[in-house]
Amino acid sequence: MIKKLDGYVIKTFFGPFLFIFSVLFFIFVVNIIWIRLAQFTGKGLSYWEILKLLSYLSAIVVQFVLPLTILLSAIMTFGDFGERYELAAMKAAGISLTRIMMPLFTVTVLFSIFLFFFSNNIIPDFQRKAKNMLYNIAASRPALNFTPGQFIQQIPGYSVKFDKISGENGENLEGVFIHRMANSFEDQQSIVAEKGKFVPAANPSYLKLILFNGHIFEDNISNLEYQQRLKQPDQAIKFDTLVSHFNISEIINKAIEEERISDDYSFQNYIELNSTIVKTKKENNKILENINSELISQTNGYVTYIDKYKKNSAPVAPPRIDSAKSAKKLEIIYNAYNKIDIAKQATIGKNPQLKDLHAYFSRVVLYQQRIIAYSVTCLIFFLIGASLGSIIRKGGLGLPVVIAIFVFIIFYVLNLSVENLAWAGQMDPYLASWLPNMVLFPFGAWLTYKALTDSQVFDIEKYKALFKPIIQRFSKHKEHQRYR
């Protein structure tokens, strides 16, 4: 009997779970598509490449979707039980609410373990693949970043404009205009062509462009004197076919630097992140020591020898300034204030660097700790959802959805707020990663206690009766109209 009841509870839970997970996952993925839309459109990517890239980028969405799905599914499941009086029938049969929740709690524990391994192993691998795929797109298809009808300076040393770009990989061009951005001592050159086509070059560091039916406008002035330059007419050369090579090694190197980060912390699992945190601490301490040494050397050379004096020695009274030596001593004081101001300005100038160091360290710690924290969030959300569902006794997509979204918004805002505080150095990153769970866990435990004791938390009449004496005290007694 109990096994059949456990199977029924689990079966009832997985119905809304699969539906809600699919809907929420689709919504979050659409958000990623909206953010990354510029990287997908106009790049000549095939549908398979877009789907593959989206699958890599959307893996991290599971960290948010799974806890929210558990919260909403638990509310709907126990709300349906209460609305159909099944929960009351189970309790009447001598089955406690704790025993009813136990099979779903076990399922939630399995989901938490799954989320830990998914965040620890799958997400870093997918993040690495997404970065490498973006790198390959940027490195192998630099022409795809051109915008038709606009002057752009993406090719180093040139300003180009294409009226129309077509082809599967954006290789066909129409209305080509290329201008070399030379200084006043170099040869000026502009190329205009009706059509053009990008073709693969033997050297991947160069971009090969074949132009058709155009003109080259140039003036060879680099070897001429100033007076001869004034007399030198512009030259126009007509061509049927012209092959040009452009050095794009700078673009590829920049793409490698931006997209292919081999030691990025998001590519690492929990154990590897421990090594990264220790390494980051050592590097930050070394940088701080260099900054301190630099500030000391800029302000006062005597500060380096301050440790030679006895720390417990009695303070020496400052010398009295007499009228004969006041000017000299005032000059010394003025120089001392200047050194203090220099130290202050130097310290202020180092603030952005110090903030970047702390922000990177906080990001690494937050990323590591949330691998476990989000798994614990699944358990907390289940306690909140199951308790709320058994208390409100409403199923469907009405009130349960509103309550679940409200709880998730509190969690998300709190999560984002402490993250910003940790990046700014105003909160310890370890505390920031666990604070949302620390805030919601007492709420979940309190709701579980209320559900186990059959407390009417959402009974409006109960709260009206609680505040009724206060309302009557401040309200005026009205005489009935019949007795006037």
C-alpha positions as CSV (number, residue, x, y, z in Angstrom):
1,M,0.0,0.0,0.0
2,I,2.8,2.4,1.0
3,K,4.8,1.6,-2.1
4,K,1.8,2.2,-4.4
5,L,1.3,5.5,-2.6
6,D,4.9,6.5,-3.1
7,G,4.7,5.7,-6.8
8,Y,1.5,7.7,-7.1
9,V,3.1,10.7,-5.4
10,I,6.2,10.5,-7.6
11,K,4.1,10.0,-10.7
12,T,1.9,13.1,-9.8
13,F,5.1,15.1,-9.3
14,F,6.8,14.3,-12.6
15,G,3.8,15.3,-14.7
16,P,4.1,19.1,-13.9
17,F,7.9,18.8,-13.5
18,L,8.5,17.8,-17.1
19,F,6.1,20.4,-18.4
20,I,7.4,23.3,-16.2
21,F,11.1,22.4,-16.9
22,S,10.5,22.5,-20.6
23,V,8.7,25.8,-20.5
24,L,11.3,27.5,-18.2
25,F,14.2,26.1,-20.1
26,F,12.8,27.4,-23.4
27,I,12.2,30.9,-21.8
28,F,15.8,31.1,-20.5
29,V,17.2,29.9,-23.8
30,V,15.2,32.5,-25.7
31,N,16.8,35.1,-23.3
32,I,20.2,33.8,-24.3
33,I,19.3,34.0,-28.0
34,W,18.1,37.6,-27.5
35,I,21.4,38.6,-25.8
36,R,23.5,36.7,-28.4
37,L,21.5,37.7,-31.4
38,A,24.2,39.8,-32.9
39,Q,26.5,36.7,-32.9
40,F,24.0,34.6,-34.8
41,T,22.6,36.8,-37.5
42,G,24.5,37.9,-40.6
43,K,27.4,35.6,-39.8
44,G,26.7,32.9,-42.4
45,L,26.3,30.2,-39.7
46,S,24.3,27.1,-40.6
47,Y,21.3,26.1,-38.5
48,W,23.3,23.1,-37.1
49,E,26.1,25.5,-36.0
50,I,23.6,27.8,-34.3
51,L,21.9,24.9,-32.5
52,K,25.2,23.5,-31.4
53,L,26.4,26.9,-30.1
54,L,23.1,27.4,-28.3
55,S,23.3,24.0,-26.6
56,Y,26.7,24.9,-25.3
57,L,25.6,28.3,-24.0
58,S,22.4,27.1,-22.5
59,A,23.9,24.5,-20.3
60,I,24.4,26.9,-17.5
61,V,20.6,27.7,-17.6
62,V,20.0,24.3,-15.8
63,Q,21.4,25.8,-12.6
64,F,18.5,28.3,-12.4
65,V,15.8,26.2,-14.1
66,L,16.0,23.0,-12.0
67,P,15.6,24.7,-8.5
68,L,12.7,26.8,-9.8
69,T,11.1,23.8,-11.4
70,I,11.3,21.8,-8.2
71,L,9.7,24.8,-6.3
72,L,6.8,25.2,-8.7
73,S,6.2,21.4,-9.2
74,A,6.2,20.8,-5.4
75,I,3.6,23.6,-4.9
76,M,1.4,22.3,-7.6
77,T,1.7,18.7,-6.6
78,F,0.8,19.2,-2.9
79,G,-1.7,21.9,-3.9
80,D,-3.5,19.4,-6.1
81,F,-3.5,16.9,-3.2
82,G,-5.1,19.4,-0.9
83,E,-7.6,20.7,-3.4
84,R,-8.8,17.2,-4.2
85,Y,-8.8,16.2,-0.5
86,E,-6.3,13.5,-1.2
87,L,-4.0,15.0,1.4
88,A,-6.7,14.8,4.0
89,A,-7.5,11.2,3.1
90,M,-3.9,10.2,3.5
91,K,-3.7,11.9,6.9
92,A,-7.0,10.2,7.9
93,A,-5.4,6.9,7.0
94,G,-2.7,7.5,9.5
95,I,0.0,8.6,7.1
96,S,1.8,11.7,8.3
97,L,2.8,14.6,6.0
98,T,6.5,13.8,6.6
99,R,5.9,10.3,5.2
100,I,4.0,11.7,2.2
101,M,6.9,14.2,1.5
102,M,9.6,11.5,1.9
103,P,9.5,10.0,-1.7
104,L,9.6,13.4,-3.3
105,F,12.3,14.6,-0.9
106,T,14.4,11.5,-2.0
107,V,13.8,12.5,-5.6
108,T,14.9,16.0,-4.9
109,V,18.1,14.7,-3.3
110,L,18.8,12.8,-6.4
111,F,18.2,16.0,-8.5
112,S,20.6,17.9,-6.2
113,I,23.3,15.3,-6.7
114,F,22.6,15.4,-10.5
115,L,22.9,19.2,-10.5
116,F,26.2,19.1,-8.6
117,F,27.8,16.7,-11.1
118,F,26.2,18.6,-14.0
119,S,27.6,21.9,-12.8
120,N,31.0,20.3,-11.9
121,N,31.6,18.3,-15.0
122,I,29.2,19.1,-17.9
123,I,28.9,22.9,-17.7
124,P,32.7,23.6,-17.6
125,D,33.2,21.4,-20.7
126,F,30.3,23.1,-22.5
127,Q,31.7,26.5,-21.6
128,R,35.0,25.6,-23.1
129,K,33.4,24.2,-26.2
130,A,31.3,27.4,-26.6
131,K,34.4,29.6,-26.2
132,N,36.4,27.6,-28.7
133,M,33.5,27.6,-31.2
134,L,33.2,31.4,-30.9
135,Y,37.0,31.6,-31.4
136,N,36.9,29.4,-34.5
137,I,34.1,31.6,-36.0
138,A,36.0,34.8,-35.3
139,A,39.3,33.4,-36.6
140,S,38.1,31.5,-39.7
141,R,35.4,34.0,-40.8
142,P,36.6,37.5,-40.2
143,A,34.7,38.8,-43.2
144,L,31.4,37.8,-41.6
145,N,31.7,40.7,-39.2
146,F,31.3,43.3,-41.9
147,T,28.1,45.3,-42.0
148,P,26.7,46.2,-45.5
149,G,26.5,49.9,-46.4
150,Q,28.8,51.1,-43.5
151,F,32.4,52.2,-43.4
152,I,34.3,50.0,-41.0
153,Q,38.0,49.8,-40.0
154,Q,38.2,46.2,-39.0
155,I,41.1,45.4,-41.4
156,P,44.1,47.1,-39.9
157,G,45.2,50.1,-41.9
158,Y,42.1,50.2,-44.2
159,S,38.7,51.6,-44.2
160,V,36.2,49.5,-46.3
161,K,32.6,49.6,-47.3
162,F,30.5,47.0,-49.1
163,D,27.1,47.9,-50.5
164,K,25.9,44.3,-50.4
165,I,27.2,41.0,-48.9
166,S,25.7,37.7,-50.0
167,G,26.6,34.0,-50.2
168,E,26.5,31.2,-47.7
169,N,29.6,32.5,-45.8
170,G,29.3,36.1,-46.9
171,E,32.0,35.8,-49.5
172,N,30.2,37.6,-52.4
173,L,30.5,41.4,-52.4
174,E,29.0,44.2,-54.5
175,G,29.9,47.9,-54.5
176,V,33.4,47.6,-53.0
177,F,35.3,50.6,-51.7
178,I,38.7,50.2,-50.0
179,H,40.8,53.1,-48.8
180,R,44.2,52.8,-47.3
181,M,44.5,55.0,-44.2
182,A,48.0,56.3,-44.9
183,N,49.7,59.4,-43.4
184,S,50.9,62.4,-45.2
185,F,54.3,60.8,-46.1
186,E,52.9,57.6,-47.5
187,D,51.3,56.8,-50.8
188,Q,47.5,57.4,-50.8
189,Q,45.4,54.7,-52.4
190,S,41.7,54.0,-52.9
191,I,40.1,51.1,-54.8
192,V,36.6,51.0,-56.2
193,A,35.2,47.8,-57.7
194,E,31.8,46.7,-58.9
195,K,32.1,43.2,-57.4
196,G,34.4,41.2,-55.2
197,K,34.8,37.8,-53.6
198,F,36.6,36.5,-50.5
199,V,38.5,33.3,-51.2
200,P,40.6,31.2,-48.8
201,A,44.3,32.2,-48.7
202,A,47.2,29.9,-48.4
203,N,48.3,31.8,-45.2
204,P,45.5,31.9,-42.7
205,S,46.9,35.2,-41.4
206,Y,45.9,36.9,-44.6
207,L,42.6,37.7,-46.1
208,K,42.4,37.2,-49.9
209,L,40.0,39.4,-51.9
210,I,39.5,39.1,-55.7
211,L,38.0,42.3,-57.2
212,F,36.3,42.7,-60.6
213,N,35.8,45.7,-62.9
214,G,37.2,48.6,-60.9
215,H,39.7,51.4,-60.6
216,I,42.7,52.1,-58.4
217,F,43.2,55.8,-57.5
218,E,46.6,56.6,-56.0
219,D,49.3,59.2,-55.9
220,N,52.9,58.2,-55.5
221,I,54.2,60.9,-53.3
222,S,56.5,59.1,-50.8
223,N,59.7,59.7,-52.8
224,L,58.9,63.2,-54.0
225,E,59.7,66.7,-52.6
226,Y,56.9,68.9,-51.4
227,Q,56.9,71.1,-54.5
228,Q,56.8,68.0,-56.7
229,R,53.9,66.6,-54.7
230,L,51.8,69.7,-55.6
231,K,52.5,69.1,-59.3
232,Q,52.0,65.3,-59.2
233,P,48.6,64.4,-60.6
234,D,46.5,61.6,-59.3
235,Q,46.8,58.3,-61.1
236,A,43.8,56.1,-62.0
237,I,44.4,52.5,-63.1
238,K,41.5,50.4,-64.5
239,F,41.5,46.7,-63.9
240,D,39.3,43.7,-64.8
241,T,40.6,41.5,-62.0
242,L,42.6,42.4,-59.0
243,V,43.9,40.1,-56.3
244,S,44.6,41.8,-52.9
245,H,45.9,40.3,-49.7
246,F,45.2,41.9,-46.3
247,N,47.1,41.1,-43.1
248,I,44.5,40.1,-40.5
249,S,46.8,38.5,-38.0
250,E,45.9,41.2,-35.5
251,I,42.2,40.3,-35.8
252,I,42.9,36.6,-35.3
253,N,45.2,37.3,-32.3
254,K,42.6,39.5,-30.7
255,A,39.9,36.8,-31.3
256,I,42.2,34.3,-29.7
257,E,42.8,36.5,-26.7
258,E,39.1,37.3,-26.2
259,E,37.5,33.9,-27.0
260,R,40.0,31.2,-26.4
261,I,41.0,31.6,-22.7
262,S,42.6,28.2,-21.9
263,D,42.8,28.9,-18.1
264,D,39.4,30.5,-17.7
265,Y,37.9,29.6,-14.3
266,S,34.5,28.7,-15.9
267,F,36.3,25.8,-17.6
268,Q,37.3,24.1,-14.3
269,N,35.6,21.8,-11.9
270,Y,35.4,22.2,-8.1
271,I,38.8,20.7,-7.3
272,E,40.6,22.6,-10.1
273,L,39.1,25.8,-8.8
274,N,40.8,25.2,-5.5
275,S,44.1,25.5,-7.2
276,T,43.0,28.5,-9.1
277,I,41.9,30.2,-5.9
278,V,45.2,29.5,-4.2
279,K,47.1,30.7,-7.3
280,T,45.0,33.9,-7.4
281,K,45.6,34.6,-3.8
282,K,49.4,34.4,-4.3
283,E,49.3,36.6,-7.4
284,N,47.2,39.2,-5.6
285,N,49.5,39.2,-2.6
286,K,52.5,39.7,-4.8
287,I,50.8,42.5,-6.7
288,L,49.8,44.2,-3.4
289,E,53.4,43.9,-2.1
290,N,54.7,45.6,-5.3
291,I,52.1,48.3,-5.0
292,N,53.1,48.9,-1.3
293,S,56.8,49.0,-2.2
294,E,56.1,51.4,-5.0
295,L,54.1,53.8,-2.8
296,I,56.7,53.7,-0.1
297,S,59.5,54.5,-2.5
298,Q,57.6,57.4,-4.0
299,T,56.8,59.1,-0.6
300,N,59.4,58.5,2.0
301,G,62.7,56.6,1.8
302,Y,62.9,56.5,5.6
303,V,59.8,54.4,5.9
304,T,61.6,51.3,4.7
305,Y,63.7,51.4,7.9
306,I,60.9,51.9,10.3
307,D,61.0,48.3,11.6
308,K,64.5,48.9,13.0
309,Y,63.0,51.1,15.8
310,K,61.6,49.7,19.0
311,K,57.8,49.4,18.8
312,N,57.3,49.9,22.6
313,S,59.6,53.0,22.9
314,A,58.0,56.1,24.4
315,P,56.8,58.7,22.0
316,V,59.1,61.7,21.5
317,A,57.7,65.1,21.9
318,P,57.7,67.2,18.7
319,P,60.3,70.0,18.6
320,R,59.2,73.5,19.4
321,I,59.3,76.0,16.5
322,D,61.1,79.1,17.5
323,S,61.0,82.3,15.5
324,A,64.6,82.0,14.1
325,K,64.0,78.6,12.5
326,S,60.3,78.8,11.7
327,A,60.7,79.3,8.0
328,K,62.9,76.2,7.6
329,K,60.7,74.0,9.7
330,L,57.5,75.2,7.9
331,E,59.2,74.3,4.7
332,I,59.9,70.8,6.1
333,I,56.2,70.5,7.2
334,Y,55.1,71.7,3.7
335,N,57.2,69.0,2.0
336,A,55.8,66.4,4.4
337,Y,52.3,67.4,3.4
338,N,53.2,67.2,-0.2
339,K,54.5,63.7,0.3
340,I,51.3,62.7,2.0
341,D,49.3,64.2,-0.8
342,I,51.4,62.3,-3.4
343,A,50.8,59.0,-1.4
344,K,47.1,59.8,-1.3
345,Q,46.9,60.4,-5.1
346,A,49.0,57.3,-5.8
347,T,46.7,55.2,-3.7
348,I,43.6,56.6,-5.4
349,G,45.2,55.8,-8.8
350,K,45.6,52.1,-7.7
351,N,42.0,51.7,-6.7
352,P,40.8,50.4,-10.1
353,Q,43.6,47.9,-10.2
354,L,42.8,46.7,-6.6
355,K,39.0,46.5,-7.4
356,D,39.8,44.4,-10.5
357,L,41.9,42.0,-8.5
358,H,39.3,41.6,-5.8
359,A,36.5,41.3,-8.4
360,Y,38.2,38.4,-10.2
361,F,39.0,36.6,-7.0
362,S,35.3,37.0,-5.9
363,R,34.1,35.7,-9.3
364,V,36.2,32.6,-9.0
365,V,35.1,31.9,-5.4
366,L,31.4,32.5,-6.2
367,Y,31.6,30.2,-9.3
368,Q,33.1,27.4,-7.2
369,Q,30.8,27.7,-4.2
370,R,27.7,27.9,-6.3
371,I,28.4,24.5,-7.7
372,I,27.3,23.2,-4.3
373,A,25.1,26.1,-3.3
374,Y,22.6,25.6,-6.1
375,S,22.3,21.9,-5.3
376,V,21.4,22.8,-1.8
377,T,18.9,25.4,-3.2
378,C,17.0,22.5,-4.7
379,L,16.4,21.0,-1.3
380,I,15.3,24.3,0.2
381,F,13.0,25.1,-2.6
382,F,11.4,21.7,-2.2
383,L,10.7,22.3,1.5
384,I,9.2,25.7,0.7
385,G,7.1,24.4,-2.3
386,A,5.8,21.2,-0.5
387,S,4.9,23.2,2.6
388,L,3.2,26.0,0.7
389,G,1.3,23.5,-1.4
390,S,-0.1,21.6,1.6
391,I,-1.0,24.9,3.3
392,I,-2.7,26.8,0.5
393,R,-4.3,23.7,-1.0
394,K,-4.6,25.1,-4.4
395,G,-3.4,23.4,-7.6
396,G,-3.1,24.4,-11.2
397,L,-1.2,27.4,-12.7
398,G,-2.8,30.2,-10.7
399,L,-1.8,31.0,-7.2
400,P,1.0,28.4,-7.1
401,V,2.8,30.1,-10.0
402,V,2.5,33.5,-8.4
403,I,3.9,32.3,-5.1
404,A,6.7,30.4,-6.8
405,I,7.7,33.3,-8.9
406,F,7.7,35.6,-5.9
407,V,10.0,33.3,-3.9
408,F,12.3,32.9,-6.9
409,I,12.5,36.7,-7.4
410,I,13.5,37.1,-3.8
411,F,16.2,34.5,-4.2
412,Y,17.4,35.9,-7.6
413,V,17.5,39.5,-6.4
414,L,19.3,38.5,-3.2
415,N,21.7,36.4,-5.2
416,L,22.5,39.2,-7.6
417,S,22.8,41.8,-4.8
418,V,25.3,39.9,-2.7
419,E,27.2,39.1,-5.9
420,N,27.7,42.8,-6.7
421,L,28.7,43.4,-3.0
422,A,31.3,40.7,-3.2
423,W,32.7,42.1,-6.5
424,A,32.9,45.5,-4.9
425,G,34.8,44.1,-1.9
426,Q,32.1,44.9,0.6
427,M,31.2,41.3,1.4
428,D,33.2,38.0,1.7
429,P,32.6,36.0,-1.5
430,Y,32.2,32.7,0.5
431,L,29.4,34.4,2.6
432,A,27.9,35.9,-0.5
433,S,27.6,32.6,-2.3
434,W,25.7,31.0,0.6
435,L,23.7,33.9,2.0
436,P,20.6,33.4,-0.2
437,N,20.3,29.8,1.0
438,M,21.0,30.9,4.6
439,V,18.1,33.4,4.3
440,L,15.6,31.0,2.7
441,F,16.4,28.0,4.8
442,P,14.8,29.4,8.0
443,F,11.7,30.4,6.0
444,G,11.5,26.9,4.5
445,A,11.9,25.3,8.0
446,W,9.2,27.6,9.4
447,L,6.8,26.7,6.6
448,T,7.5,23.0,7.0
449,Y,6.7,23.3,10.7
450,K,3.5,25.1,10.0
451,A,2.5,22.5,7.4
452,L,3.2,19.6,9.8
453,T,1.1,21.3,12.5
454,D,-1.8,22.1,10.1
455,S,-1.4,25.8,10.8
456,Q,-3.6,28.2,8.7
457,V,-0.8,30.5,7.6
458,F,-2.9,32.1,4.8
459,D,-6.2,32.3,6.7
460,I,-7.2,35.9,6.3
461,E,-9.9,35.7,9.1
462,K,-7.2,34.7,11.5
463,Y,-5.2,37.9,10.9
464,K,-8.4,40.0,10.9
465,A,-9.2,38.6,14.4
466,L,-5.6,39.4,15.5
467,F,-5.8,43.1,14.5
468,K,-9.5,43.5,15.4
469,P,-8.9,44.9,18.9
470,I,-6.5,47.5,17.5
471,I,-8.9,48.5,14.8
472,Q,-11.8,48.8,17.2
473,R,-9.7,51.0,19.6
474,F,-9.0,53.6,17.0
475,S,-12.4,53.4,15.2
476,K,-15.3,55.6,16.2
477,H,-18.5,54.0,17.5
478,K,-21.4,54.7,15.1
479,E,-24.9,54.9,16.5
480,H,-27.5,53.0,14.6
481,Q,-29.7,55.3,12.4
482,R,-32.9,53.8,14.0
483,Y,-32.0,55.3,17.4
484,R,-31.3,58.8,16.2
